[in-house]
Amino acid sequence: MLPFWIQNIILIKGEIVIYTIFKHLYQLVFFLRHHTNALYHTVPDLTAIDYPEHKQRFEVVYQILSTTYGARMRIVTIIDEMTPLPSISTVYDGTA
């Protein structure tokens, strides 16, 4: 059973991709940064994809990296143009 903040998990070319609702993004990244079996301390990449034909047109993608375990993970959340996305800067402040 998945925690309520995770919508779906898939594996693409050996990389874990987690889909989450934007309201639960902060809880998810906080867990992934601090849990001893994860320790994803770095966000090397953040991007967004625009699908103008969709009601929720923006797919925001965070690449996170655990140097402890040598693992990468992708977190994806989908929002519309009017919804503010919660900041994760208090979890990932730009330092390792």
C-alpha positions as CSV (number, residue, x, y, z in Angstrom):
1,M,0.0,0.0,0.0
2,L,1.3,3.4,-1.0
3,P,1.3,6.5,1.3
4,F,-1.6,8.8,0.5
5,W,0.8,11.4,-1.0
6,I,1.9,9.1,-3.8
7,Q,-0.5,8.6,-6.8
8,N,1.6,6.1,-8.8
9,I,5.1,4.7,-9.1
10,I,6.5,3.4,-12.3
11,L,9.9,2.2,-13.5
12,I,11.3,3.8,-16.7
13,K,14.7,2.5,-18.0
14,G,15.7,1.5,-14.5
15,E,14.7,4.8,-12.9
16,I,11.9,5.2,-10.4
17,V,9.2,7.8,-11.3
18,I,6.8,8.9,-8.6
19,Y,3.6,10.8,-9.4
20,T,2.2,12.9,-6.6
21,I,-0.5,15.5,-6.2
22,F,1.0,19.0,-5.9
23,K,-0.5,19.4,-2.4
24,H,1.6,16.5,-1.1
25,L,4.9,17.4,-2.9
26,Y,6.5,18.9,0.2
27,Q,5.7,15.9,2.4
28,L,7.1,13.5,-0.2
29,V,10.4,15.3,-0.8
30,F,10.9,15.9,2.9
31,F,10.5,12.1,3.5
32,L,12.8,11.2,0.6
33,R,15.5,13.6,1.8
34,H,15.5,12.5,5.5
35,H,14.6,8.8,5.5
36,T,17.6,6.6,6.1
37,N,16.7,4.3,3.2
38,A,16.4,7.2,0.8
39,L,18.7,10.2,1.5
40,Y,18.0,12.0,-1.7
41,H,20.0,15.1,-0.8
42,T,20.4,16.8,-4.2
43,V,18.0,18.2,-6.9
44,P,20.3,18.3,-10.0
45,D,17.4,19.1,-12.4
46,L,14.0,20.7,-12.3
47,T,11.9,21.2,-15.5
48,A,8.3,21.6,-16.6
49,I,6.5,20.4,-19.7
50,D,3.5,22.4,-21.1
51,Y,0.6,20.5,-22.6
52,P,-1.7,23.4,-23.7
53,E,-4.5,21.0,-24.7
54,H,-4.8,19.6,-21.2
55,K,-6.9,21.2,-18.3
56,Q,-3.9,20.7,-16.0
57,R,-1.4,21.7,-18.6
58,F,1.9,21.8,-16.7
59,E,3.9,18.6,-15.7
60,V,6.6,19.7,-13.3
61,V,9.5,17.2,-13.0
62,Y,12.1,17.0,-10.2
63,Q,15.2,14.9,-10.7
64,I,16.6,14.0,-7.2
65,L,19.8,12.2,-6.4
66,S,21.0,10.1,-3.5
67,T,24.8,10.1,-3.5
68,T,24.7,7.8,-0.5
69,Y,23.0,5.0,-2.5
70,G,24.0,6.1,-6.0
71,A,20.3,6.4,-7.1
72,R,18.3,8.8,-9.1
73,M,14.5,9.3,-8.9
74,R,12.0,11.5,-10.7
75,I,9.1,13.1,-9.0
76,V,6.3,14.4,-11.3
77,T,3.3,16.6,-10.3
78,I,0.7,18.1,-12.6
79,I,-0.8,21.6,-12.2
80,D,-2.8,24.2,-14.1
81,E,-1.6,27.7,-14.8
82,M,-3.6,29.3,-11.9
83,T,-2.4,26.9,-9.1
84,P,0.7,28.0,-7.2
85,L,3.2,25.1,-6.7
86,P,4.5,24.7,-3.2
87,S,8.2,25.5,-2.8
88,I,10.6,22.8,-1.7
89,S,13.4,25.3,-1.1
90,T,13.3,24.7,2.7
91,V,14.0,21.0,2.0
92,Y,16.5,21.5,-0.8
93,D,18.2,24.8,-0.3
94,G,20.9,24.4,-2.9
95,T,23.4,22.8,-0.6
96,A,24.2,19.1,-0.3
